[in-house]
Amino acid sequence: MSALKSFRLMFAGCVLLALAVVPALAQEEGSERVIDLVASTEEFEAWLATYEGWIGYAWSSEEDGTWYVEFYDQAEEEWLGYASVLIETDEIVDSFIPIPLPPEEYDAGKERIEVLVLDDPEVQARLLDPLLWSMWTDFNRYDRVWEVWFSRGLESIVVTATLDEDSFSISDIADGNALDEETALQNARDEAISLAYSAPGIDVALEDHDDWITYAERQEDDVWSVSFVAGGDELFYALVNTAEDTVLDAS
């Protein structure tokens, strides 16, 4: 899911930055306490109880004293939420849990959203005849939006909409095939950056730099070049193969 990958990319960036600027010992000493603090709140405790063996990660920022926490299932395949904590006060200033809608709310919302989407003039113009299309609807619990998919042969259209008791709105009508391609490309780019960060020598190259950014560019098929840049200067370069999970070159 794109939303899932967006969240993981955002926090992966924070992880790398934190590891570059915060001593490992300080991270280790504080992370367990912060994880326990968040996991013991009423909302997270109930949610994590449904995932036996869940895993928590925490890291801090020296700039403002904020700790960031992420949770995953035991296999680290499902992202279970995040929180940010002000360490001085133990205050949770931001959090998100991707909880699915309750069954009754989901069924009622699905029935209502399909009627409203099919009644939209722009959707009608795109479909021409809705009876010719197969329709599939689901609630995206990461972005908290409804997604209604239409398919006919090789054609695919996805309608993204929000719905509550008082309002309904369509935020996007997109080519479903193009969306899949875009998601796949972003996933490959994320994987290339992660692989490049494992290259030998990168820890030394990024030492004393806390404002670096990454540029990843596909060279051919599964081969990507990744540059770590700060202040206009390239600090580190890696050429990786995401299919073989290897670093081909690094400097």
Secondary structure as UniProt FT lines:
FT   HELIX           2..21
FT   HELIX           24..39
FT   HELIX           42..48
FT   TURN            49..50
FT   TURN            52..53
FT   STRAND          55..60
FT   TURN            62..64
FT   STRAND          66..72
FT   TURN            74..75
FT   STRAND          79..86
FT   TURN            87..90
FT   STRAND          91..96
FT   HELIX           103..118
FT   HELIX           121..127
FT   HELIX           130..132
FT   STRAND          134..140
FT   TURN            141..144
FT   STRAND          145..152
FT   TURN            153..154
FT   STRAND          155..163
FT   STRAND          168..175
FT   HELIX           176..196
FT   TURN            197..198
FT   TURN            200..201
FT   HELIX           202..206
FT   TURN            207..208
FT   STRAND          213..220
FT   TURN            221..222
FT   STRAND          223..230
FT   TURN            231..232
FT   STRAND          233..241
FT   TURN            242..245
FT   STRAND          246..250
//
